[in-house]
Amino acid sequence: MRKQTVEHPFGTIKMWMGATHFLMRKFKNVSTEMSLHILAYNLKRMISIWGTTGLIFQLQEQYG
């Protein structure tokens, strides 16, 4: 069950970033690169769900 639930986002992110390799070396750099990919993926998903104005509204409501 876990494999089915988690596989789609990571497969999508892997395809979105070129499906080959990371641009950086060493764990700290690769971790940072993956974090940026996940942040961009999540922002893209939120924009597709709420739209840009809806996302701005949600962020203003959450963080003032």
N, C-alpha and C positions, 0 to 999 in steps of 0.2 A: 504494500500500500504506500509506504513512504517513497519508494522509487518512482511510482506513478505520480505522486503529488508534487515532488520536487523536480522531476526531470524536465518538465515543460519550460519553466523559467530559465533554467541553466542552459538547456538546449537552444532556446531563443536567444539568450545573451551570447552564447558561443557563436551562433550563426551571425548575429548582428555585428560582432567584433571581428569577423573574418574566418572563424572556425579553424584557425591554424595554430596560433601560438600567442603568447604574451609579448609585448614589445620590450618589457623591462626584464632584468635579471635580479636574482636574490629575493628571498621571501618577502621582506618588507616592501620592496618596490612592486612586486607582483600583487601583494595584498592591497596596496594602495590603488593599483591599476584596476583590480577587480572591484574594489569598493566604488570607484568612479563609474565603472560600467553598470553596476547595480543601481547606483543613484540615478544615472541617466535613464536606465530602463524603467525604474519606478516613476520618475517624472513623466516620461513618455506615456506610461499607462494611466497616470492620474489625469493628464491632459486629454487623453482619449476618452476617459470616463466622464469627467466634469467639464471639459473645455477649459480654455485659458482663463476666462472670467470667473468660472466656477472654482477653479484652483486658487486663484488670487483671493476670492471671497473666503474659501475654506482656510487658507493660510492666515489671513487677517483675523478671522474669527478665533483661530487657535492661538496665535502668537501676538495678537493685539495690533 
